[in-house]
Amino acid sequence: MSTIYQLVNQHRLNTPTKTAITYQGLTTSYQSLLDDVDAFTNGLLSIGIKRGSKVALFCGNNTEFVIALLAAAKLGAAIAPLPLTLKGKALATALTTIDCEYVIAWQHISQLLLSQSLISNKHLVTIGSKAANEHSFTELMESDIKPLLGNDEVSADDDFIYTLTSGSTGVPKPIVFSQQTKINRAFGATVDYYQLSAEDVVLVATPLYHSLAQRSVLMPLMLGASAVLLPKFSVPAWLSAVEQQQVSFLFAVASQLTALLPELDKAKLSSVRVMVSSSATLSAEDKQLLLDKLDCQFHECYGASELGVVTDFDITFKNQPLASVGKALPFVDIKVTDEQRKELPTGQVGEIVCRSSTCFKGYYKLPLQTAESLDEQGYFYTGDLGYLDEAGYLYYVGRKKEVISSGGINVYPSDIESVIKTHPLVSECVAFGVPDKKFGEMIKVVFETLDKTTCINEMELRKLCFEQLTDYQQPKYILQVEHLERNNLGKLLRNNIKLAYQASEDER
């Protein structure tokens, strides 16, 4: 089986001058990209990174991210892309959970890591100006060390990417992907399904630490097509990139599409052949508005980090059930089960369960959680609720647990609650999602104080959140209440509390 590096490298041999990546108006050819990857691989070898090493990557959407990703693939190392906004305990937890031996990071992350003694400078590579006496990305690119292993020693079954997710407790669960899983997601679930070719231009406008964004950049490179990287999403930048770079294919999260809606009438999107909505379900109303404004194939898909995309449908076809999330892809089996894991008939709501060649390998060092999620037949239990109709369309109903989905990103209540409860006057709190048209859900926190006569300034709690939580974990609404409902044993009745306070402050 070919590895990711081998698949990309064949285009250096066949089409060396073709544009592989466009970033901020600068183009990088396949020859230049792979030369840089080879040079950086040599640099990584010189500091001890080898097949099986675990490397955390804190990097924005740029060419350096792609170089690091492909260098890891060439070496057979496992890489854990993490958000640049991590701080506080979350930063340390991320590194220890996946046993990271090395870190490649932007300067501000390097400074945090060194100040907290979370990594040795000998195992740290900084992108940009060095924070101290660690290695720099540029220096490693100039290393004279020759490769010490051949590509034949690396297997497509090697661990390649670790993605951090967590359950309702908020304890991180690293999802392990092999190179082969990423290859299957790129080809079976994307190239073959959407009929892409080397002539396509693919836009990447979501953070590359997300699994779907990684596919969006690896897929065109393995195919011999071209990728356009946006540093971050904004409506003007997105529209400009599509028009100027003649983008033909893209994934977009639901919140991006709703932000684009007011501008689509005057947008120049004639180059776009296929657009796929992902990460959060669109309302039927927004789907219809997009259909009225777009002149391309417009798909919606459903999946999970562990599975990749498992359902899809082209909603530009007439009479499609817009309330659904599509049908199973050709290589996917879907069923809906009850609490005893018995398959339910069509029309009945239960847990969505899927089997796919794009499934993850398991959770790192968590055999019990892996066994609970994957049965002996290879079916993954998603924790999502839904039902199938007689035509095979899947309808997503909601989450089985209490995870908040904001802008397509999972947010875990316990992460927020643990920070709020560090305030000395807060006795208890509950975080949950409230409906939001743009992001799907926004975060709301209700709390009670130790002394019922005390009022806490909301800004004190917001300051705590800003210092300890990343951007997508910030609560939009914070509400002090007299008491939080509990059962006879003193346990918080979380669902009752959510129902009582779920209306946003804007609706009160």
VOROPA-453111 format. One record per residue (C-alpha): residue in three letters; residue number from 0; z, x, y. Coordinates in Angstrom, 1 decimal. Layout:
BEGIN
   residu   num       zz       xx       yy
      ALA   NUM        Z        X        Y
...
//
This chain:
BEGIN
   residu   num       zz       xx       yy
      MET     0      0.0      0.0      0.0
      SER     1     -0.9      1.2      3.5
      THR     2      2.0      1.8      5.9
      ILE     3      1.9      0.6      9.5
      TYR     4      1.1      4.1     10.8
      GLN     5     -1.8      4.5      8.4
      LEU     6     -3.2      1.1      9.5
      VAL     7     -3.1      2.0     13.2
      ASN     8     -4.2      5.6     12.7
      GLN     9     -7.5      4.5     11.1
      HIS    10     -8.6      3.2     14.5
      ARG    11     -8.0      6.7     16.0
      LEU    12    -10.5      7.9     13.4
      ASN    13    -13.0      5.0     13.8
      THR    14    -12.7      4.0     17.5
      PRO    15    -10.8      6.8     19.2
      THR    16    -11.9      5.9     22.8
      LYS    17    -11.1      2.2     22.5
      THR    18     -8.3      0.8     24.6
      ALA    19     -5.2      0.3     22.5
      ILE    20     -2.7     -0.6     25.2
      THR    21     -2.9     -1.6     28.8
      TYR    22      0.4     -1.3     30.8
      GLN    23      0.7     -1.8     34.5
      GLY    24     -3.1     -1.2     35.0
      LEU    25     -3.1      2.0     33.0
      THR    26     -5.0      2.1     29.7
      THR    27     -4.2      4.2     26.6
      SER    28     -6.9      4.8     24.0
      TYR    29     -6.2      4.9     20.3
      GLN    30     -6.8      8.7     20.4
      SER    31     -4.2      9.2     23.1
      LEU    32     -1.7      6.8     21.7
      LEU    33     -1.7      8.3     18.2
      ASP    34     -1.6     11.8     19.6
      ASP    35      1.5     10.9     21.5
      VAL    36      3.0      9.2     18.4
      ASP    37      2.4     12.4     16.4
      ALA    38      3.9     14.5     19.1
      PHE    39      7.0     12.3     19.4
      THR    40      7.3     12.2     15.6
      ASN    41      7.5     16.0     15.6
      GLY    42     10.2     15.8     18.3
      LEU    43     12.2     13.4     16.3
      LEU    44     12.0     15.6     13.3
      SER    45     13.2     18.5     15.3
      ILE    46     16.5     16.8     16.1
      GLY    47     17.1     15.6     12.5
      ILE    48     15.5     12.1     12.3
      LYS    49     13.8     11.6      9.0
      ARG    50     12.9      9.0      6.4
      GLY    51     15.9      6.6      6.1
      SER    52     17.5      7.5      9.4
      LYS    53     18.8      4.6     11.5
      VAL    54     17.8      4.7     15.2
      ALA    55     18.8      2.3     18.0
      LEU    56     16.1      1.7     20.6
      PHE    57     17.0      0.5     24.1
      CYS    58     13.7      0.3     25.9
      GLY    59     11.8     -2.1     28.1
      ASN    60      8.3     -3.4     27.6
      ASN    61      6.3     -0.2     28.0
      THR    62      4.2      2.4     26.2
      GLU    63      7.3      4.4     25.2
      PHE    64      8.6      1.5     23.2
      VAL    65      5.3      1.4     21.2
      ILE    66      5.3      5.2     20.7
      ALA    67      8.9      5.1     19.4
      LEU    68      8.1      2.2     17.1
      LEU    69      5.1      3.9     15.5
      ALA    70      6.9      7.2     15.2
      ALA    71      9.6      5.5     13.3
      ALA    72      7.0      3.9     11.0
      LYS    73      5.4      7.3     10.4
      LEU    74      8.7      8.9      9.5
      GLY    75      9.9      6.1      7.4
      ALA    76     13.0      5.7      9.7
      ALA    77     14.6      2.3     10.4
      ILE    78     14.7      1.3     14.1
      ALA    79     16.9     -1.3     15.7
      PRO    80     15.4     -2.6     19.0
      LEU    81     18.2     -3.8     21.3
      PRO    82     18.3     -5.4     24.8
      LEU    83     18.8     -3.2     27.8
      THR    84     21.4     -5.7     29.1
      LEU    85     24.0     -4.9     26.3
      LYS    86     27.3     -3.8     27.6
      GLY    87     31.0     -3.9     26.9
      LYS    88     32.1     -4.4     23.3
      ALA    89     28.7     -5.7     22.3
      LEU    90     27.2     -2.2     22.9
      ALA    91     29.6     -0.5     20.5
      THR    92     29.4     -3.4     18.0
      ALA    93     25.6     -3.2     17.8
      LEU    94     25.7      0.5     17.0
      THR    95     28.5      0.4     14.4
      THR    96     27.2     -2.7     12.6
      ILE    97     23.9     -1.0     11.7
      ASP    98     25.4      2.5     11.3
      CYS    99     23.1      4.0     13.9
      GLU   100     22.9      7.7     13.7
      TYR   101     20.6      8.2     16.7
      VAL   102     19.8      6.4     19.9
      ILE   103     16.7      6.4     22.1
      ALA   104     17.5      4.7     25.4
      TRP   105     16.9      4.3     29.1
      GLN   106     19.1      6.4     31.4
      HIS   107     21.7      3.7     32.3
      ILE   108     22.3      2.9     28.6
      SER   109     22.6      6.7     27.9
      GLN   110     25.2      7.0     30.6
      LEU   111     27.2      4.1     29.1
      LEU   112     27.0      5.5     25.6
      LEU   113     28.1      9.0     26.6
      SER   114     30.9      7.7     28.9
      GLN   115     32.3      5.7     26.0
      SER   116     31.7      8.5     23.5
      LEU   117     29.6      6.1     21.3
      ILE   118     27.0      8.8     20.5
      SER   119     26.8     12.6     20.6
      ASN   120     24.4     14.1     23.1
      LYS   121     22.7     15.9     20.1
      HIS   122     21.8     12.4     18.7
      LEU   123     20.7     10.8     22.0
      VAL   124     17.2     10.7     23.5
      THR   125     16.9      9.5     27.1
      ILE   126     13.7      7.9     28.4
      GLY   127     13.4      9.2     32.0
      SER   128     15.9     11.5     33.8
      LYS   129     18.6     12.8     31.5
      ALA   130     22.1     11.5     32.0
      ALA   131     23.8     14.7     30.8
      ASN   132     22.9     17.4     28.2
      GLU   133     21.1     15.1     25.7
      HIS   134     17.4     15.2     24.7
      SER   135     14.7     13.7     26.8
      PHE   136     11.8     11.7     25.6
      THR   137      9.4     14.0     27.5
      GLU   138     10.9     17.1     26.0
      LEU   139     10.6     15.8     22.4
      MET   140      6.9     15.0     23.1
      GLU   141      6.4     18.7     23.8
      SER   142      8.1     19.9     20.6
      ASP   143      6.4     22.6     18.6
      ILE   144      7.8     21.5     15.3
      LYS   145      5.1     20.6     12.8
      PRO   146      5.5     17.5     10.6
      LEU   147      7.6     18.2      7.6
      LEU   148      6.6     15.3      5.4
      GLY   149      3.3     13.6      4.6
      ASN   150      2.5      9.9      5.0
      ASP   151      2.4      9.6      1.2
      GLU   152      6.1     10.0      1.1
      VAL   153      6.7      6.9      3.2
      SER   154      6.5      3.5      1.6
      ALA   155      5.6      0.2      3.1
      ASP   156      8.7     -1.1      1.3
      ASP   157     11.0      1.2      3.4
      ASP   158     13.4     -0.5      5.8
      PHE   159     11.7     -0.5      9.1
      ILE   160     13.3     -2.8     11.7
      TYR   161     16.8     -4.1     12.0
      THR   162     17.2     -7.2     14.1
      LEU   163     20.8     -8.3     15.1
      THR   164     21.6    -12.0     14.7
      SER   165     24.9    -13.7     13.9
      GLY   166     26.4    -16.8     12.4
      SER   167     28.6    -19.4     14.1
      THR   168     31.5    -16.8     14.1
      GLY   169     29.4    -14.5     16.3
      VAL   170     29.8    -11.6     13.9
      PRO   171     26.5     -9.6     13.9
      LYS   172     24.3     -9.9     10.9
      PRO   173     21.6     -7.3     10.9
      ILE   174     18.3     -8.7      9.5
      VAL   175     16.4     -6.0      7.5
      PHE   176     12.6     -6.0      7.6
      SER   177     10.4     -3.7      5.6
      GLN   178      7.1     -2.3      7.0
      GLN   179      5.3     -4.6      4.5
      THR   180      7.0     -7.7      5.9
      LYS   181      5.8     -6.7      9.4
      ILE   182      2.3     -6.1      8.0
      ASN   183      2.3     -9.5      6.2
      ARG   184      3.4    -11.2      9.5
      ALA   185      0.6     -9.5     11.4
      PHE   186     -2.2    -10.3      9.0
      GLY   187     -1.4    -13.3      6.8
      ALA   188      0.5    -15.2      9.5
      THR   189     -1.6    -14.2     12.5
      VAL   190     -4.9    -12.4     12.0
      ASP   191     -6.1    -14.5      9.1
      TYR   192     -4.6    -17.8     10.2
      TYR   193     -5.8    -17.6     13.8
      GLN   194     -9.1    -15.8     12.8
      LEU   195     -8.6    -12.8     15.1
      SER   196    -10.8     -9.7     15.2
      ALA   197    -10.9     -6.2     16.7
      GLU   198    -12.5     -7.8     19.7
      ASP   199     -9.4     -9.7     20.7
      VAL   200     -7.1     -8.9     23.6
      VAL   201     -3.5     -9.8     23.0
      LEU   202     -0.9    -10.4     25.7
      VAL   203      2.7     -9.4     25.1
      ALA   204      5.0    -11.0     27.8
      THR   205      8.3    -11.4     25.9
      PRO   206     10.9     -8.6     25.5
      LEU   207      9.9     -6.2     22.7
      TYR   208     13.4     -6.3     21.1
      HIS   209     12.3     -9.8     19.9
      SER   210     10.7     -9.9     16.5
      LEU   211      7.8    -12.1     17.7
      ALA   212      7.0     -9.6     20.5
      GLN   213      7.0     -6.7     18.0
      ARG   214      4.4     -8.6     16.0
      SER   215      2.4     -9.3     19.1
      VAL   216      2.1     -5.6     19.8
      LEU   217      1.8     -4.3     16.2
      MET   218     -0.7     -6.8     15.1
      PRO   219     -3.5     -5.8     17.5
      LEU   220     -2.9     -2.1     16.9
      MET   221     -3.1     -2.5     13.2
      LEU   222     -6.2     -4.7     13.6
      GLY   223     -8.0     -2.3     16.1
      ALA   224     -7.8     -4.8     18.9
      SER   225     -6.1     -4.3     22.3
      ALA   226     -2.6     -5.2     23.6
      VAL   227     -1.6     -5.9     27.2
      LEU   228      2.0     -5.3     27.9
      LEU   229      3.9     -7.0     30.7
      PRO   230      7.1     -5.3     31.8
      LYS   231      8.7     -8.8     32.2
      PHE   232      7.5    -12.3     32.4
      SER   233      6.7    -14.0     35.7
      VAL   234      4.1    -16.7     36.4
      PRO   235      2.0    -14.6     38.8
      ALA   236      2.0    -11.5     36.5
      TRP   237      1.2    -13.6     33.4
      LEU   238     -1.7    -15.4     35.2
      SER   239     -3.0    -12.1     36.7
      ALA   240     -2.9    -10.3     33.3
      VAL   241     -4.8    -13.1     31.5
      GLU   242     -7.5    -13.2     34.2
      GLN   243     -7.9     -9.4     34.8
      GLN   244     -7.6     -8.2     31.2
      GLN   245     -9.5    -11.2     29.7
      VAL   246     -6.8    -12.0     27.3
      SER   247     -8.0    -14.0     24.3
      PHE   248     -4.8    -14.6     22.2
      LEU   249     -1.1    -14.8     23.0
      PHE   250      2.2    -16.1     21.8
      ALA   251      4.3    -17.8     24.5
      VAL   252      7.8    -19.1     24.3
      ALA   253      8.4    -22.7     25.4
      SER   254     10.2    -21.8     28.6
      GLN   255      7.3    -19.7     29.7
      LEU   256      4.8    -22.5     29.2
      THR   257      6.9    -25.0     31.1
      ALA   258      7.1    -22.5     34.0
      LEU   259      3.3    -22.2     33.9
      LEU   260      2.6    -25.9     33.9
      PRO   261      2.4    -26.3     37.7
      GLU   262      0.0    -23.5     38.1
      LEU   263     -2.4    -24.2     35.2
      ASP   264     -4.8    -26.5     37.2
      LYS   265     -5.9    -23.6     39.4
      ALA   266     -5.4    -20.8     36.8
      LYS   267     -8.4    -18.9     35.4
      LEU   268     -7.8    -18.9     31.7
      SER   269    -11.4    -19.1     30.4
      SER   270    -11.0    -16.0     28.3
      VAL   271     -8.1    -17.5     26.2
      ARG   272     -9.3    -18.7     22.8
      VAL   273     -5.9    -19.3     21.1
      MET   274     -2.4    -19.9     22.6
      VAL   275      0.6    -20.4     20.4
      SER   276      3.9    -21.9     21.5
      SER   277      6.9    -20.4     19.7
      SER   278     10.7    -19.8     19.7
      ALA   279     11.7    -23.3     20.9
      THR   280     10.1    -26.7     20.4
      LEU   281      8.3    -28.3     23.3
      SER   282      8.9    -31.9     24.2
      ALA   283      6.0    -34.3     23.3
      GLU   284      5.5    -34.9     27.0
      ASP   285      5.1    -31.2     27.8
      LYS   286      2.7    -30.8     24.9
      GLN   287      0.6    -33.6     26.3
      LEU   288      0.6    -32.0     29.7
      LEU   289     -0.5    -28.7     28.3
      LEU   290     -3.2    -30.4     26.3
      ASP   291     -4.5    -32.0     29.5
      LYS   292     -4.7    -28.7     31.3
      LEU   293     -5.7    -26.1     28.7
      ASP   294     -9.2    -25.5     27.4
      CYS   295     -8.4    -23.5     24.3
      GLN   296     -6.9    -23.9     20.9
      PHE   297     -3.2    -24.7     21.5
      HIS   298     -0.9    -24.3     18.6
      GLU   299      2.8    -24.9     18.1
      CYS   300      4.7    -23.0     15.4
      TYR   301      8.2    -23.1     13.9
      GLY   302     10.1    -20.3     12.1
      ALA   303     13.2    -18.2     12.0
      SER   304     13.9    -14.5     12.5
      GLU   305     14.5    -14.1      8.8
      LEU   306     11.3    -15.9      7.9
      GLY   307      8.8    -15.4     10.7
      VAL   308      6.5    -18.3     11.4
      VAL   309      6.4    -20.9      8.6
      THR   310      4.7    -24.0     10.1
      ASP   311      1.9    -24.3     12.7
      PHE   312     -0.6    -26.9     13.9
      ASP   313     -3.4    -27.0     16.4
      ILE   314     -2.3    -29.8     18.7
      THR   315     -5.6    -29.9     20.4
      PHE   316     -6.9    -31.9     17.5
      LYS   317     -6.7    -35.6     18.2
      ASN   318     -4.0    -37.8     16.5
      GLN   319     -1.7    -34.9     15.7
      PRO   320      1.9    -36.0     15.4
      LEU   321      3.2    -34.3     18.6
      ALA   322      6.8    -34.8     17.7
      SER   323      6.4    -32.5     14.6
      VAL   324      6.3    -28.7     14.4
      GLY   325      3.3    -28.7     12.1
      LYS   326      2.6    -28.0      8.5
      ALA   327      3.5    -25.1      6.2
      LEU   328      1.2    -22.0      6.5
      PRO   329     -0.9    -21.3      3.4
      PHE   330      1.6    -18.7      2.0
      VAL   331      4.7    -20.8      2.7
      ASP   332      6.6    -23.4      0.6
      ILE   333      8.9    -25.8      2.4
      LYS   334     11.4    -28.3      1.2
      VAL   335     14.4    -30.2      2.7
      THR   336     17.7    -30.2      0.8
      ASP   337     21.0    -32.0      0.9
      GLU   338     24.4    -30.3      1.0
      GLN   339     24.2    -29.6     -2.8
      ARG   340     20.8    -28.0     -2.3
      LYS   341     19.0    -30.8     -4.1
      GLU   342     15.6    -31.5     -2.7
      LEU   343     15.4    -34.7     -0.6
      PRO   344     12.4    -37.1     -0.5
      THR   345     10.1    -37.3      2.5
      GLY   346     11.6    -38.9      5.6
      GLN   347     15.2    -37.9      4.8
      VAL   348     17.0    -35.4      7.1
      GLY   349     18.5    -32.3      5.5
      GLU   350     18.4    -28.5      5.7
      ILE   351     15.0    -26.9      6.1
      VAL   352     14.5    -24.4      3.3
      CYS   353     11.5    -22.1      3.1
      ARG   354      9.9    -19.5      0.8
      SER   355      7.4    -17.0      2.3
      SER   356      5.8    -13.6      1.8
      THR   357      7.0    -12.9      5.3
      CYS   358     10.7    -13.2      4.5
      PHE   359     13.3    -10.5      5.3
      LYS   360     14.8     -8.2      2.8
      GLY   361     18.4     -9.3      3.4
      TYR   362     21.3     -8.7      5.8
      TYR   363     22.4     -5.1      6.0
      LYS   364     25.5     -4.4      4.0
      LEU   365     26.2     -8.1      3.7
      PRO   366     25.4     -9.0      0.1
      LEU   367     27.4    -12.3      0.1
      GLN   368     25.7    -13.6      3.2
      THR   369     22.4    -12.6      1.8
      ALA   370     23.1    -14.4     -1.5
      GLU   371     24.2    -17.5      0.4
      SER   372     21.0    -17.6      2.4
      LEU   373     18.5    -16.6     -0.3
      ASP   374     18.5    -18.4     -3.7
      GLU   375     17.1    -17.0     -7.0
      GLN   376     13.7    -18.6     -6.3
      GLY   377     13.4    -16.8     -3.0
      TYR   378     14.0    -19.8     -0.8
      PHE   379     15.7    -19.1      2.5
      TYR   380     18.2    -21.7      3.8
      THR   381     17.6    -21.8      7.6
      GLY   382     20.6    -23.7      8.8
      ASP   383     18.2    -26.0     10.7
      LEU   384     18.0    -29.7     10.1
      GLY   385     14.7    -31.6      9.7
      TYR   386     12.5    -33.8      7.5
      LEU   387      9.0    -33.9      6.1
      ASP   388      6.7    -36.8      6.4
      GLU   389      4.2    -37.9      3.7
      ALA   390      1.4    -35.9      5.2
      GLY   391      3.5    -32.7      5.0
      TYR   392      4.4    -32.4      8.7
      LEU   393      7.8    -30.9      9.4
      TYR   394     10.1    -32.5     12.0
      TYR   395     12.8    -30.3     13.5
      VAL   396     16.0    -32.3     14.3
      GLY   397     18.6    -29.7     15.3
      ARG   398     20.8    -26.9     14.3
      LYS   399     23.2    -27.2     11.5
      LYS   400     25.7    -25.0     13.2
      GLU   401     26.7    -24.7     16.8
      VAL   402     24.4    -21.9     18.0
      ILE   403     23.0    -22.5     21.5
      SER   404     19.3    -21.9     22.0
      SER   405     18.5    -21.0     25.6
      GLY   406     14.9    -20.0     26.4
      GLY   407     14.2    -19.4     22.8
      ILE   408     17.1    -16.9     22.4
      ASN   409     20.1    -17.7     20.2
      VAL   410     23.5    -17.6     22.0
      TYR   411     26.7    -17.7     20.1
      PRO   412     29.6    -19.6     21.5
      SER   413     32.3    -17.2     20.2
      ASP   414     30.7    -14.3     22.2
      ILE   415     31.3    -16.2     25.4
      GLU   416     34.6    -17.7     24.5
      SER   417     36.1    -14.3     23.6
      VAL   418     35.3    -13.1     27.1
      ILE   419     36.6    -16.2     28.9
      LYS   420     39.9    -16.0     27.0
      THR   421     40.6    -12.5     28.3
      HIS   422     41.6    -14.2     31.5
      PRO   423     45.4    -14.2     31.4
      LEU   424     45.7    -17.8     32.5
      VAL   425     43.2    -19.3     30.1
      SER   426     44.7    -20.7     26.9
      GLU   427     41.6    -22.0     25.2
      CYS   428     37.9    -22.7     25.8
      VAL   429     34.8    -24.1     24.1
      ALA   430     31.2    -23.0     24.8
      PHE   431     28.3    -25.2     23.9
      GLY   432     24.7    -26.1     25.0
      VAL   433     23.7    -28.8     27.3
      PRO   434     20.2    -30.1     27.5
      ASP   435     17.9    -28.3     30.0
      LYS   436     14.2    -29.2     30.5
      LYS   437     13.1    -25.6     31.2
      PHE   438     15.2    -23.6     28.7
      GLY   439     15.9    -26.2     26.0
      GLU   440     19.7    -25.6     26.5
      MET   441     21.9    -24.0     29.1
      ILE   442     25.5    -22.8     28.4
      LYS   443     28.5    -24.8     29.4
      VAL   444     32.1    -23.7     29.1
      VAL   445     35.1    -26.0     29.3
      PHE   446     38.6    -24.5     29.4
      GLU   447     42.3    -25.3     29.7
      THR   448     45.0    -23.2     31.3
      LEU   449     48.4    -22.1     30.0
      ASP   450     50.1    -23.8     32.9
      LYS   451     48.5    -27.2     33.4
      THR   452     49.2    -27.1     37.1
      THR   453     47.3    -23.9     37.6
      CYS   454     43.7    -23.9     38.9
      ILE   455     41.5    -20.9     38.2
      ASN   456     38.7    -19.9     40.6
      GLU   457     35.4    -20.3     38.8
      MET   458     34.2    -17.0     40.3
      GLU   459     36.9    -15.1     38.5
      LEU   460     35.5    -16.2     35.1
      ARG   461     31.9    -15.6     36.2
      LYS   462     32.9    -12.0     37.1
      LEU   463     34.3    -11.5     33.6
      CYS   464     31.1    -12.9     32.1
      PHE   465     29.0    -10.7     34.2
      GLU   466     30.9     -7.6     33.2
      GLN   467     31.0     -8.3     29.5
      LEU   468     28.0    -10.5     28.6
      THR   469     24.3    -10.0     28.7
      ASP   470     22.0    -12.1     31.0
      TYR   471     21.1    -14.8     28.5
      GLN   472     24.8    -15.3     27.7
      GLN   473     25.8    -16.2     31.2
      PRO   474     27.2    -19.8     31.5
      LYS   475     25.5    -22.1     33.9
      TYR   476     28.4    -24.5     34.0
      ILE   477     32.2    -23.7     33.9
      LEU   478     34.6    -26.6     34.0
      GLN   479     38.4    -26.7     33.9
      VAL   480     39.9    -29.6     32.1
      GLU   481     43.4    -30.9     31.6
      HIS   482     43.4    -30.5     27.8
      LEU   483     41.0    -29.9     24.9
      GLU   484     41.1    -32.3     22.0
      ARG   485     42.7    -30.9     18.8
      ASN   486     43.4    -32.3     15.4
      ASN   487     46.9    -32.6     13.8
      LEU   488     46.9    -29.0     12.8
      GLY   489     46.1    -27.9     16.4
      LYS   490     42.5    -27.0     15.6
      LEU   491     40.0    -27.7     18.4
      LEU   492     37.7    -30.6     17.6
      ARG   493     34.7    -28.8     18.9
      ASN   494     32.1    -31.5     18.3
      ASN   495     34.3    -34.1     20.0
      ILE   496     34.7    -31.8     23.0
      LYS   497     31.0    -31.1     23.2
      LEU   498     30.2    -34.9     23.1
      ALA   499     32.8    -35.5     25.8
      TYR   500     31.5    -32.9     28.2
      GLN   501     27.9    -32.4     27.3
      ALA   502     26.4    -34.0     30.4
      SER   503     25.5    -31.2     32.8
      GLU   504     27.2    -31.0     36.2
      ASP   505     23.9    -32.0     37.8
      GLU   506     24.1    -35.3     35.9
      ARG   507     27.7    -36.1     36.8
//
